[in-house]
Amino acid sequence: MEFIDLKQQYERLKPGIHERINQVLEQGKFIMGPEVVELEKNLAAFVGAQHCVSCANGTDALLLSLMAHNVGPGDAIFTTPFTFIATAEVVCLLGATPVFVDIDPKTYNIDPEKLELTVAEIEQGIVHARGGKQGLKPKGIIPVDLFGLPADYDAINQIARQHGLLVLEDAAQSLGGSYKGKRVGNLADIAATSFFPAKPLGGYGDGGAIFTNDEVVANSLRSLREHGKGSHKYDNVRIGINGRLDTLQAAILLAKLEVFESEIKMRQDVAGRYSSALKEIVQIPFVPDGLASAWAQYSVVTDHREAYLHTLKEKDIPTAIYYPRPLHLQTAFAQLGYQKGDFPVAERLSERIFSLPMHPYLTAQDQEKIVAAFENTQVGI
Ligand SMILES: Cc1ncc(COP(=O)(O)O)c(C=O)c1O
């Protein structure tokens, strides 16, 4: 059993993927070929956003989005400490400061009430024991749709409007999810996603995309991903990066996008089967009314993590821990001055959470084996 089984998907899509790859090889347009344009058009239509700008990976998608909004030194960017490092790393790369906000204990996404308090503190120049944040100007929020579940965008967008902040949706894990009838990627000012192979829509290498309804922003993103180009390659009007999506990855993603909708449905079925079987044993994922997760991960929470991980390992069932250490306790962010105890919800979750195999092709039979391993675990009281 695989944690994420890409081989079964490949078997299903083989002819289409090969045909797409062969077309690129025949045509030889490996950089910014027609497949890149076609993918952007199809993705924008899928998400319901006016513009899609593809790029080299999800980290660049976040970075370019912040660059397009001139984020820099002195700016505070509010985000969750319970995420992959890329979310906050890009903030530091631009000389801005990540300001962490604890998460909601049910959804594991940024807690809007705590967000509002923290924004007000920064606005008023209140400096806490946690973090060195004097003199920062609130600039934006990066909510992360953790494990595929959209964050609380109604509340977050309202806070952003009140304080004049940018909202950048980190949709690296959530493409295919939805929030009150709107697709992920179209829930905030701008959204960044990833096509890392293990993501719900994954390529065969790195890839990413940005969604926006703002044409000016879309144009500056197109320039920024190609070294800040102006009217042509050797007209450079701003400092940018080499952040393009390869034509080959675009071709592969085009083939995969054709079945993406059906795969999301299959993921919902897998998650549904897990939830009904495990709900009395561990804390299962909570999905608020009106929201749909893309189920990048299926994660459970328990006081008996070690015991369950032990049995699952004995049965050759792969698992993973996302995330064993929240970002505010990572060495890379030591200069921000956070300490253990600053974000108790995230810290406690990191000690109790783990993820089970999750992909569209996981069979009910394999899931029964996983559930049996839970049932056969002896846990202390
Ligand atoms: C929440 C989150 N943000 C950003 C990224 C960065 O994406 P990539 O690995 O494509 O750079 C990832 C994935 O790896 C992620 O999970």
The ligand as a Gaussian input file, in Angstrom:
#p B3LYP/6-31G(d) Opt

LIG

0 1
 C        0.780000      24.805000       2.357000
 C        1.869000      24.777000       1.323000
 N        2.328000      25.934000       0.827000
 C        3.274000      25.969000      -0.122000
 C        3.818000      24.812000      -0.634000
 C        4.912000      24.918000      -1.632000
 O        4.674000      24.270000      -2.823000
 P        5.890000      23.701000      -3.709000
 O        6.430000      22.491000      -3.020000
 O        5.265000      23.411000      -5.026000
 O        6.912000      24.788000      -3.805000
 C        3.347000      23.573000      -0.161000
 C        3.796000      22.274000      -0.687000
 O        4.725000      21.706000      -0.742000
 C        2.367000      23.557000       0.858000
 O        1.905000      22.399000       1.354000

